Amino acid sequence: MLDKIPLEAFRVFDAAARAMNFSRAGRELNITQAAVSRRIKGLEDHLGATLFTRRGRNLALTPDGERLFQRVRATLEYLEESLEPFRAGTGEIISIAASGSISHLWLGQRLRDFGKESPGISVRLLTTDVHSELASENNDLIIIYSTGEHPRWSLTPLMKEVLVPIASPDYLAIRGLDPQALTSVEIVGLDLIDYERPNAHWISFRQWFDRIGNPLKGKLPRPRLSFSTYIMAVEAALRGEGIALGSLGLIEEYLQSGTLVTVGNDRVESGFGYFLGAPRFRSLSPEAAQLHRFLLQGQQV
């Protein structure tokens, strides 16, 4: 059906539905009131439906007209948004992709700071845990969990992954526990908060205890809470619900503010980390290069 309807008819219908007046719609589109009326009549004929009720100069949308208006308005707004990068003087939109954990715990605040420093540069953040989407060459920049090598992206380290149990001070204080005095055997007996591993390289509590030497020399107890994402596990620890496994680079701000503390003295370096990626085979735009430099400021690995 769409191939038989002039697309201009939808713009005319949208203007008329917003103005509820054919004359005002015509002035907006620089056409006559009669031209608006003809295009609306043609659209109604193509659709086999009445879109407006007319009582003198007063217009109202019919139920069919209301449904069509909602869809046409949404489509035109989407098209307008899609054309924004091509508008003269608006500059390009930088696309950066990162996993949910680093987007929420580390990247989000830095993008807000970058926006304050460079208000004329627009940034679109794609948050995904699907590796093929993270590494897509449609992105200008990426942050990936890696050992530091990728065939299509030049990677610069942001932080090593160092894993340690964490808890809120309130959780420990209520139980009269000294976080630094706790042994791994004692930690196992507390309220462990775990998370699902999105890939085989991630480490949850079971792998962490195996790396330090299983304190029970056998099967570990089930965690009291287990979440589908790492972020939810950290948030549960912040609420004082138990002991989670913290990646020190991701939770640095919580540790500095004192809302979370490390528990025990055991640390595990996974051999992985988070890396900022720039394309190997194409140059960054000046705006993307500026964001790349900004994200590396103050990072010591």
C-alpha positions as CSV (number, residue, x, y, z in Angstrom):
1,M,0.0,0.0,0.0
2,L,2.8,2.4,0.9
3,D,4.1,2.5,-2.7
4,K,0.8,4.0,-3.8
5,I,0.7,6.8,-1.3
6,P,2.8,9.9,-1.8
7,L,5.0,10.3,1.3
8,E,4.3,14.0,1.4
9,A,0.8,13.2,2.3
10,F,2.0,11.9,5.7
11,R,3.8,15.2,6.4
12,V,0.7,17.1,5.5
13,F,-1.5,14.9,7.7
14,D,1.0,15.3,10.6
15,A,0.9,19.1,10.3
16,A,-2.9,19.1,10.1
17,A,-3.3,16.8,13.1
18,R,-1.0,18.9,15.2
19,A,-2.6,22.2,14.2
20,M,-6.2,20.9,13.9
21,N,-6.6,23.5,11.2
22,F,-5.9,23.1,7.5
23,S,-5.0,26.8,7.0
24,R,-2.4,26.7,9.8
25,A,-1.0,23.5,8.4
26,G,-0.7,25.0,5.0
27,R,1.2,28.0,6.4
28,E,3.6,25.7,8.2
29,L,4.3,23.8,4.9
30,N,4.1,26.8,2.6
31,I,1.2,25.4,0.6
32,T,-2.4,26.5,0.4
33,Q,-5.3,25.4,2.5
34,A,-6.9,23.8,-0.6
35,A,-3.7,21.8,-1.2
36,V,-3.8,20.5,2.4
37,S,-7.5,19.5,1.9
38,R,-6.7,17.7,-1.3
39,R,-3.8,15.7,0.2
40,I,-5.8,14.7,3.2
41,K,-8.7,13.6,1.0
42,G,-6.3,11.6,-1.2
43,L,-4.8,9.9,1.9
44,E,-8.2,9.0,3.2
45,D,-9.1,7.6,-0.2
46,H,-6.0,5.4,-0.3
47,L,-6.6,4.2,3.3
48,G,-10.3,3.7,2.9
49,A,-10.8,5.5,6.2
50,T,-11.9,8.9,7.5
51,L,-9.2,10.6,9.4
52,F,-10.9,13.9,10.5
53,T,-14.4,14.8,11.4
54,R,-15.2,18.3,10.2
55,R,-17.8,20.7,11.7
56,G,-17.4,24.0,10.0
57,R,-13.8,25.1,10.7
58,N,-13.5,22.8,13.7
59,L,-11.5,19.6,13.2
60,A,-11.2,16.5,15.3
61,L,-9.3,13.2,14.7
62,T,-11.4,10.1,14.3
63,P,-10.2,6.9,16.1
64,D,-8.5,5.8,12.9
65,G,-7.0,9.3,12.5
66,E,-5.7,9.2,16.1
67,R,-4.0,5.8,15.7
68,L,-2.4,6.9,12.4
69,F,-1.2,10.3,13.9
70,Q,0.6,8.5,16.8
71,R,2.5,6.3,14.4
72,V,3.2,9.0,11.8
73,R,4.4,11.4,14.6
74,A,6.7,8.7,16.1
75,T,8.1,7.9,12.6
76,L,8.8,11.5,11.7
77,E,10.5,12.2,15.1
78,Y,12.7,9.1,14.6
79,L,13.6,10.3,11.1
80,E,14.4,13.8,12.4
81,E,16.6,12.3,15.1
82,S,18.4,10.0,12.6
83,L,19.2,13.0,10.4
84,E,20.6,15.1,13.3
85,P,24.3,14.1,12.5
86,F,23.9,15.5,9.0
87,R,22.6,18.9,10.1
88,A,25.1,21.6,9.3
89,G,27.0,22.8,12.4
90,T,25.9,20.0,14.8
91,G,29.1,18.0,14.5
92,E,29.3,14.2,14.6
93,I,28.0,11.9,17.3
94,I,30.7,9.7,18.8
95,S,29.6,6.1,19.4
96,I,31.2,4.2,22.2
97,A,30.3,0.7,23.3
98,A,31.0,-0.9,26.7
99,S,29.6,-3.6,28.9
100,G,26.9,-3.0,31.5
101,S,29.2,-3.2,34.5
102,I,31.8,-0.7,33.4
103,S,29.2,1.6,31.8
104,H,27.3,1.8,35.1
105,L,30.2,1.8,37.6
106,W,33.0,3.7,35.8
107,L,32.1,5.1,32.3
108,G,28.9,6.9,33.0
109,Q,30.3,9.5,35.3
110,R,33.2,10.1,33.1
111,L,31.0,10.7,30.1
112,R,29.0,13.3,32.2
113,D,32.3,15.0,33.0
114,F,33.3,15.0,29.4
115,G,30.0,16.5,28.4
116,K,30.6,19.4,30.8
117,E,34.1,19.9,29.5
118,S,33.1,19.6,25.8
119,P,29.4,20.5,25.6
120,G,29.6,20.8,21.8
121,I,30.4,17.1,21.3
122,S,27.6,14.5,21.4
123,V,28.2,11.0,22.6
124,R,26.1,7.9,22.2
125,L,26.7,5.0,24.6
126,L,25.9,1.5,23.5
127,T,25.7,-0.8,26.6
128,T,25.9,-4.5,25.8
129,D,27.5,-7.7,27.1
130,V,27.4,-9.3,23.6
131,H,31.0,-9.4,22.4
132,S,30.2,-9.1,18.7
133,E,28.2,-5.9,19.4
134,L,31.0,-4.5,21.6
135,A,33.6,-5.1,18.9
136,S,31.5,-3.9,16.0
137,E,33.3,-1.5,13.7
138,N,30.2,0.6,13.7
139,N,31.5,2.0,17.0
140,D,34.1,4.8,17.2
141,L,35.5,3.6,20.5
142,I,35.0,0.5,22.6
143,I,35.8,-0.6,26.1
144,I,36.2,-4.4,26.3
145,Y,37.2,-7.0,28.9
146,S,40.3,-8.5,27.5
147,T,44.0,-9.6,27.9
148,G,45.0,-6.7,25.7
149,E,44.9,-8.1,22.1
150,H,42.3,-7.7,19.4
151,P,42.7,-8.1,15.6
152,R,40.6,-5.0,14.7
153,W,41.1,-2.7,17.7
154,S,44.1,-1.1,19.1
155,L,43.8,-1.5,22.9
156,T,45.1,0.7,25.7
157,P,44.7,-0.5,29.3
158,L,42.3,1.3,31.6
159,M,42.5,-1.0,34.6
160,K,43.7,-4.5,35.6
161,E,41.1,-6.8,37.1
162,V,41.9,-7.3,40.8
163,L,39.1,-9.2,42.7
164,V,38.5,-9.0,46.4
165,P,35.5,-9.5,48.7
166,I,33.7,-6.3,49.6
167,A,30.9,-5.3,52.0
168,S,29.2,-2.2,53.4
169,P,30.6,-1.0,56.7
170,D,27.1,-1.4,58.3
171,Y,26.9,-5.1,57.4
172,L,30.2,-5.7,59.2
173,A,29.5,-3.4,62.1
174,I,26.2,-5.1,63.0
175,R,28.0,-8.4,63.2
176,G,31.0,-7.0,65.1
177,L,33.4,-8.0,62.3
178,D,36.8,-6.5,61.5
179,P,37.0,-6.6,57.7
180,Q,40.8,-6.9,57.6
181,A,40.9,-9.6,60.2
182,L,38.5,-12.0,58.4
183,T,40.1,-15.1,57.0
184,S,38.8,-16.9,53.8
185,V,37.3,-19.6,56.0
186,E,35.3,-17.0,57.9
187,I,34.3,-15.2,54.7
188,V,32.8,-18.5,53.3
189,G,30.5,-18.6,56.2
190,L,29.0,-15.2,55.7
191,D,26.2,-14.0,53.4
192,L,27.9,-14.4,50.0
193,I,26.4,-12.4,47.0
194,D,27.3,-13.9,43.7
195,Y,26.5,-13.2,40.0
196,E,26.2,-15.2,36.8
197,R,29.3,-15.3,34.6
198,P,28.6,-13.8,31.1
199,N,31.5,-15.7,29.7
200,A,34.1,-18.4,30.7
201,H,36.8,-15.8,31.5
202,W,34.8,-14.1,34.3
203,I,35.5,-15.0,37.9
204,S,32.7,-15.5,40.5
205,F,33.1,-16.6,44.0
206,R,33.7,-20.3,43.2
207,Q,36.6,-19.5,40.9
208,W,37.9,-16.9,43.3
209,F,38.1,-19.3,46.2
210,D,39.7,-21.9,43.9
211,R,42.4,-19.4,43.0
212,I,43.3,-18.6,46.6
213,G,43.0,-22.3,47.7
214,N,39.6,-23.6,48.6
215,P,39.4,-22.9,52.4
216,L,36.9,-25.8,52.9
217,K,38.9,-28.3,50.8
218,G,35.7,-29.4,49.2
219,K,32.4,-28.1,48.0
220,L,31.6,-24.5,48.7
221,P,28.2,-23.5,50.1
222,R,25.7,-21.9,47.9
223,P,25.7,-18.1,47.9
224,R,22.8,-16.5,49.8
225,L,22.0,-14.3,46.9
226,S,22.8,-14.7,43.2
227,F,22.1,-12.1,40.5
228,S,22.0,-12.1,36.8
229,T,24.4,-9.1,36.5
230,Y,27.5,-7.9,38.3
231,I,25.9,-4.5,38.9
232,M,23.1,-6.0,40.9
233,A,25.5,-7.9,43.1
234,V,27.4,-4.7,43.9
235,E,24.2,-2.8,44.6
236,A,23.1,-5.6,47.0
237,A,26.4,-5.2,48.9
238,L,25.8,-1.5,49.1
239,R,22.5,-2.2,50.7
240,G,24.2,-4.2,53.4
241,E,22.9,-7.6,52.3
242,G,26.2,-9.5,52.4
243,I,29.7,-10.0,50.9
244,A,30.1,-9.5,47.1
245,L,33.2,-9.9,44.9
246,G,34.6,-6.5,43.9
247,S,36.7,-5.6,40.9
248,L,38.8,-2.8,42.5
249,G,39.0,-0.6,39.4
250,L,35.3,-0.6,38.9
251,I,34.3,0.1,42.5
252,E,37.1,2.6,43.3
253,E,34.8,5.5,44.0
254,Y,32.7,3.4,46.5
255,L,35.9,2.5,48.3
256,Q,37.2,6.1,48.4
257,S,33.8,7.3,49.7
258,G,33.7,4.5,52.4
259,T,30.4,3.1,51.3
260,L,32.2,-0.2,50.6
261,V,35.2,-1.7,52.2
262,T,37.4,-4.6,51.2
263,V,37.2,-7.8,53.3
264,G,40.1,-10.0,54.2
265,N,43.6,-9.8,52.7
266,D,43.4,-12.2,49.7
267,R,43.5,-10.7,46.2
268,V,43.1,-12.4,42.8
269,E,44.5,-10.9,39.6
270,S,42.6,-12.6,36.8
271,G,45.0,-11.7,34.0
272,F,42.2,-9.8,32.3
273,G,41.3,-6.1,32.5
274,Y,39.3,-3.4,30.8
275,F,40.8,-1.8,27.7
276,L,39.9,1.3,25.7
277,G,39.9,0.4,22.0
278,A,40.4,2.6,18.9
279,P,40.1,1.2,15.4
280,R,43.3,-0.2,13.9
281,F,42.5,0.4,10.3
282,R,40.9,3.9,10.3
283,S,41.6,7.2,11.9
284,L,39.6,8.6,14.7
285,S,37.7,11.8,14.1
286,P,39.0,14.8,16.1
287,E,36.0,14.5,18.5
288,A,36.5,10.8,19.1
289,A,40.3,11.3,19.6
290,Q,39.4,14.0,22.2
291,L,37.2,11.6,24.1
292,H,39.9,8.9,23.8
293,R,42.4,11.2,25.5
294,F,39.9,12.2,28.2
295,L,39.1,8.6,29.2
296,L,42.8,7.8,29.6
297,Q,43.5,10.8,31.9
298,G,44.6,9.7,35.3
299,Q,44.5,6.0,34.5
300,Q,47.4,4.1,36.1
301,V,47.7,0.4,35.2
